[in-house]
């Protein structure tokens, strides 16, 4: 899945010429923690709620501009960046968001940790009535096609498929299905030489 599928497109921004008072007001008004700083449409910085904590003294707010406090070396992604690559950046750099920019450096959206969690919940079907199969497929070119066929022949309707690693060694395909009985599917998959490592009806 690409970042553009889940990013927030209508981003609240602040111009580089603004003061911190305006930044604080915008964060409170829209209940946000990250505020991209722009010059025209181009992203030039980022102000976060954490950055503001050290400057939230009413006596000095009027004397500080956004440009004095913003992060300038902002880590960004493009709309075409894969979601898993964006997640790695957030994890590696311990940050809460990634502004999304195009090839001109113009802001196109923003993706946060909350957005990624929501996408994972949707992908894995945690909040919906569904069934799940975790399968190590046989090492052959048509393995995924055969597994899908087996599932469908037993009345399973596939909602989504994702891929992960089991202990860093074996690729595991996670099949999310509409709610169904999995006994026949599991038995046939195992008989076909695949390994069902987990199932949830």
C-alpha positions as a Markdown table, in Angstrom:
| # | Residue | x | y | z |
|---|---|---|---|---|
| 1 | Unk | 0.0 | 0.0 | 0.0 |
| 2 | Unk | 1.3 | 3.5 | -0.9 |
| 3 | Unk | 1.3 | 6.4 | 1.5 |
| 4 | Unk | -1.1 | 8.4 | -0.7 |
| 5 | Unk | -3.8 | 5.8 | 0.1 |
| 6 | Unk | -4.0 | 6.8 | 3.8 |
| 7 | Unk | -2.3 | 10.2 | 4.1 |
| 8 | Unk | -4.2 | 13.2 | 5.3 |
| 9 | Unk | -4.5 | 15.5 | 2.2 |
| 10 | Unk | -6.0 | 18.6 | 3.7 |
| 11 | Unk | -3.2 | 19.5 | 6.0 |
| 12 | Unk | -3.2 | 22.4 | 8.5 |
| 13 | Unk | -0.1 | 24.4 | 7.8 |
| 14 | Unk | 1.5 | 27.6 | 9.0 |
| 15 | Unk | 3.5 | 30.2 | 7.1 |
| 16 | Unk | 7.2 | 30.7 | 8.0 |
| 17 | Unk | 6.4 | 34.4 | 8.8 |
| 18 | Unk | 3.9 | 33.5 | 11.6 |
| 19 | Unk | 4.6 | 33.8 | 15.3 |
| 20 | Unk | 4.4 | 31.0 | 17.9 |
| 21 | Unk | 1.2 | 32.3 | 19.2 |
| 22 | Unk | -0.5 | 31.5 | 15.9 |
| 23 | Unk | 1.1 | 28.0 | 16.0 |
| 24 | Unk | -0.2 | 27.3 | 19.5 |
| 25 | Unk | -3.7 | 28.5 | 18.5 |
| 26 | Unk | -3.8 | 26.3 | 15.4 |
| 27 | Unk | -2.7 | 23.2 | 17.3 |
| 28 | Unk | -5.4 | 23.8 | 19.9 |
| 29 | Unk | -8.1 | 24.6 | 17.4 |
| 30 | Unk | -7.5 | 21.5 | 15.2 |
| 31 | Unk | -6.3 | 19.2 | 18.0 |
| 32 | Unk | -3.0 | 18.3 | 16.2 |
| 33 | Unk | 0.5 | 17.7 | 17.3 |
| 34 | Unk | 2.4 | 18.4 | 14.1 |
| 35 | Unk | 2.3 | 21.6 | 12.1 |
| 36 | Unk | 4.2 | 21.8 | 8.7 |
| 37 | Unk | 5.8 | 25.2 | 8.0 |
| 38 | Unk | 5.4 | 26.4 | 4.5 |
| 39 | Unk | 6.5 | 29.1 | 2.1 |
| 40 | Unk | 3.9 | 29.2 | -0.5 |
| 41 | Unk | 3.3 | 25.5 | -1.2 |
| 42 | Unk | 6.8 | 24.4 | -0.4 |
| 43 | Unk | 7.6 | 22.6 | 2.9 |
| 44 | Unk | 10.5 | 24.3 | 4.7 |
| 45 | Unk | 10.1 | 23.1 | 8.3 |
| 46 | Unk | 8.0 | 21.4 | 11.0 |
| 47 | Unk | 6.8 | 22.5 | 14.4 |
| 48 | Unk | 5.7 | 19.9 | 16.9 |
| 49 | Unk | 3.8 | 20.0 | 20.1 |
| 50 | Unk | 7.0 | 18.9 | 21.9 |
| 51 | Unk | 9.0 | 21.8 | 20.3 |
| 52 | Unk | 6.5 | 24.3 | 21.7 |
| 53 | Unk | 6.5 | 23.0 | 25.3 |
| 54 | Unk | 9.8 | 24.7 | 26.0 |
| 55 | Unk | 8.6 | 28.0 | 24.6 |
| 56 | Unk | 5.1 | 28.2 | 26.2 |
| 57 | Unk | 5.8 | 31.2 | 28.4 |
| 58 | Unk | 3.2 | 33.9 | 27.6 |
| 59 | Unk | 5.8 | 36.6 | 28.3 |
| 60 | Unk | 8.0 | 35.4 | 25.4 |
| 61 | Unk | 5.6 | 34.0 | 22.9 |
| 62 | Unk | 5.2 | 37.3 | 21.1 |
| 63 | Unk | 8.9 | 37.6 | 20.6 |
| 64 | Unk | 9.4 | 34.2 | 18.9 |
| 65 | Unk | 8.5 | 33.3 | 15.3 |
| 66 | Unk | 7.9 | 29.9 | 13.9 |
| 67 | Unk | 11.1 | 30.0 | 12.0 |
| 68 | Unk | 13.1 | 30.3 | 15.2 |
| 69 | Unk | 11.8 | 27.1 | 16.6 |
| 70 | Unk | 10.9 | 24.9 | 13.6 |
| 71 | Unk | 12.8 | 21.7 | 12.6 |
| 72 | Unk | 14.5 | 22.3 | 9.3 |
| 73 | Unk | 15.9 | 18.9 | 8.4 |
| 74 | Unk | 12.5 | 17.3 | 8.1 |
| 75 | Unk | 12.3 | 13.7 | 7.1 |
| 76 | Unk | 9.7 | 13.3 | 4.4 |
| 77 | Unk | 8.2 | 10.7 | 2.0 |
| 78 | Unk | 6.5 | 11.0 | -1.4 |
| 79 | Unk | 2.9 | 9.9 | -2.2 |
| 80 | Unk | 4.3 | 6.8 | -3.9 |
| 81 | Unk | 6.4 | 5.7 | -0.9 |
| 82 | Unk | 5.3 | 2.2 | 0.4 |
| 83 | Unk | 3.6 | 2.2 | 3.8 |
| 84 | Unk | 6.1 | -0.3 | 5.2 |
| 85 | Unk | 9.0 | 2.0 | 4.2 |
| 86 | Unk | 7.3 | 5.0 | 5.9 |
| 87 | Unk | 6.8 | 2.9 | 9.0 |
| 88 | Unk | 10.5 | 2.0 | 9.1 |
| 89 | Unk | 11.4 | 5.7 | 8.9 |
| 90 | Unk | 9.1 | 6.6 | 11.8 |
| 91 | Unk | 10.4 | 3.7 | 13.9 |
| 92 | Unk | 14.1 | 4.3 | 13.1 |
| 93 | Unk | 14.0 | 8.1 | 13.7 |
| 94 | Unk | 11.5 | 8.0 | 16.6 |
| 95 | Unk | 9.3 | 10.6 | 15.1 |
| 96 | Unk | 5.5 | 11.0 | 15.1 |
| 97 | Unk | 4.8 | 12.0 | 11.5 |
| 98 | Unk | 6.1 | 12.2 | 8.0 |
| 99 | Unk | 5.1 | 15.1 | 5.7 |
| 100 | Unk | 4.4 | 14.0 | 2.2 |
| 101 | Unk | 6.0 | 16.0 | -0.6 |
| 102 | Unk | 6.2 | 15.8 | -4.4 |
| 103 | Unk | 9.3 | 16.1 | -6.5 |
| 104 | Unk | 9.2 | 19.9 | -6.2 |
| 105 | Unk | 9.2 | 19.8 | -2.5 |
| 106 | Unk | 5.6 | 21.0 | -2.3 |
| 107 | Unk | 3.5 | 19.6 | 0.5 |
| 108 | Unk | 0.9 | 17.1 | -0.6 |
| 109 | Unk | -0.2 | 15.5 | 2.7 |
| 110 | Unk | 1.0 | 14.2 | 6.1 |
| 111 | Unk | 1.0 | 10.7 | 7.6 |
| 112 | Unk | 1.1 | 10.1 | 11.3 |
| 113 | Unk | 1.7 | 7.1 | 13.6 |
| 114 | Unk | -2.1 | 7.1 | 14.2 |
| 115 | Unk | -2.8 | 6.9 | 10.5 |
| 116 | Unk | -0.4 | 3.8 | 10.2 |
| 117 | Unk | -2.1 | 2.1 | 13.2 |
| 118 | Unk | -5.5 | 2.7 | 11.6 |
| 119 | Unk | -4.3 | 1.2 | 8.3 |
| 120 | Unk | -2.9 | -1.9 | 10.1 |
| 121 | Unk | -6.1 | -2.4 | 12.0 |
| 122 | Unk | -8.1 | -2.2 | 8.8 |
| 123 | Unk | -5.7 | -4.5 | 7.0 |
| 124 | Unk | -5.7 | -7.1 | 9.8 |
| 125 | Unk | -9.4 | -6.9 | 10.4 |
| 126 | Unk | -9.0 | -6.4 | 14.1 |
| 127 | Unk | -12.3 | -4.4 | 14.4 |
| 128 | Unk | -14.4 | -6.3 | 11.9 |
| 129 | Unk | -15.9 | -9.7 | 11.8 |
| 130 | Unk | -13.5 | -11.7 | 9.8 |
| 131 | Unk | -11.3 | -14.9 | 9.8 |
| 132 | Unk | -7.6 | -15.1 | 9.4 |
| 133 | Unk | -5.0 | -17.7 | 8.2 |
| 134 | Unk | -1.2 | -17.4 | 8.7 |
| 135 | Unk | 0.4 | -19.7 | 6.2 |
| 136 | Unk | 4.0 | -20.6 | 5.2 |
| 137 | Unk | 3.6 | -21.4 | 1.5 |
| 138 | Unk | 5.6 | -24.0 | -0.3 |
| 139 | Unk | 8.7 | -22.7 | -2.1 |
| 140 | Unk | 7.4 | -22.8 | -5.7 |
| 141 | Unk | 6.3 | -20.1 | -8.2 |
| 142 | Unk | 2.5 | -21.0 | -8.1 |
| 143 | Unk | 2.2 | -21.4 | -4.3 |
| 144 | Unk | 0.2 | -18.3 | -3.7 |
| 145 | Unk | -2.1 | -19.0 | -6.6 |
| 146 | Unk | -2.7 | -22.5 | -5.4 |
| 147 | Unk | -3.4 | -21.3 | -1.8 |
| 148 | Unk | -5.9 | -18.7 | -3.0 |
| 149 | Unk | -7.6 | -21.4 | -5.1 |
| 150 | Unk | -7.9 | -23.8 | -2.2 |
| 151 | Unk | -9.4 | -21.0 | 0.0 |
| 152 | Unk | -11.9 | -20.1 | -2.7 |
| 153 | Unk | -12.9 | -23.7 | -3.5 |
| 154 | Unk | -13.8 | -24.1 | 0.2 |
| 155 | Unk | -16.1 | -21.1 | 0.2 |
| 156 | Unk | -13.5 | -18.6 | 1.6 |
| 157 | Unk | -13.7 | -15.0 | 0.3 |
| 158 | Unk | -10.4 | -13.2 | 0.5 |
| 159 | Unk | -10.5 | -9.7 | 1.8 |
| 160 | Unk | -6.7 | -9.0 | 1.9 |
| 161 | Unk | -3.3 | -10.6 | 1.9 |
| 162 | Unk | -0.1 | -9.3 | 3.6 |
| 163 | Unk | 3.4 | -10.7 | 4.1 |
| 164 | Unk | 5.6 | -10.8 | 7.2 |
| 165 | Unk | 8.5 | -12.9 | 8.5 |
| 166 | Unk | 8.4 | -15.6 | 11.1 |
| 167 | Unk | 11.3 | -15.1 | 13.4 |
| 168 | Unk | 13.1 | -13.4 | 10.6 |
| 169 | Unk | 13.4 | -16.7 | 8.7 |
| 170 | Unk | 10.3 | -17.7 | 6.9 |
| 171 | Unk | 7.9 | -15.5 | 4.9 |
| 172 | Unk | 4.4 | -15.9 | 6.2 |
| 173 | Unk | 1.3 | -14.9 | 4.2 |
| 174 | Unk | -1.5 | -13.5 | 6.3 |
| 175 | Unk | -4.9 | -14.1 | 4.6 |
| 176 | Unk | -7.8 | -12.1 | 5.9 |
| 177 | Unk | -11.2 | -13.7 | 4.9 |
| 178 | Unk | -14.8 | -12.9 | 5.4 |
| 179 | Unk | -16.0 | -14.8 | 8.4 |
| 180 | Unk | -16.0 | -18.5 | 7.6 |
| 181 | Unk | -15.3 | -22.0 | 9.0 |
| 182 | Unk | -11.6 | -22.7 | 8.4 |
| 183 | Unk | -11.3 | -26.4 | 9.2 |
| 184 | Unk | -11.6 | -27.6 | 5.6 |
| 185 | Unk | -9.3 | -24.9 | 4.3 |
| 186 | Unk | -6.6 | -25.6 | 6.9 |
| 187 | Unk | -6.7 | -29.3 | 6.2 |
| 188 | Unk | -6.4 | -28.9 | 2.5 |
| 189 | Unk | -3.7 | -26.3 | 2.6 |
| 190 | Unk | -1.6 | -28.6 | 4.9 |
| 191 | Unk | -2.3 | -31.6 | 2.6 |
| 192 | Unk | -1.1 | -29.6 | -0.4 |
| 193 | Unk | 2.3 | -29.1 | 1.3 |
| 194 | Unk | 1.7 | -25.6 | 2.8 |
| 195 | Unk | 2.0 | -25.0 | 6.6 |
| 196 | Unk | -0.8 | -23.2 | 8.4 |
| 197 | Unk | 0.9 | -21.7 | 11.5 |
| 198 | Unk | -2.2 | -20.0 | 12.9 |
| 199 | Unk | -5.9 | -19.7 | 12.2 |
| 200 | Unk | -8.7 | -17.6 | 13.7 |
| 201 | Unk | -12.3 | -18.1 | 12.7 |
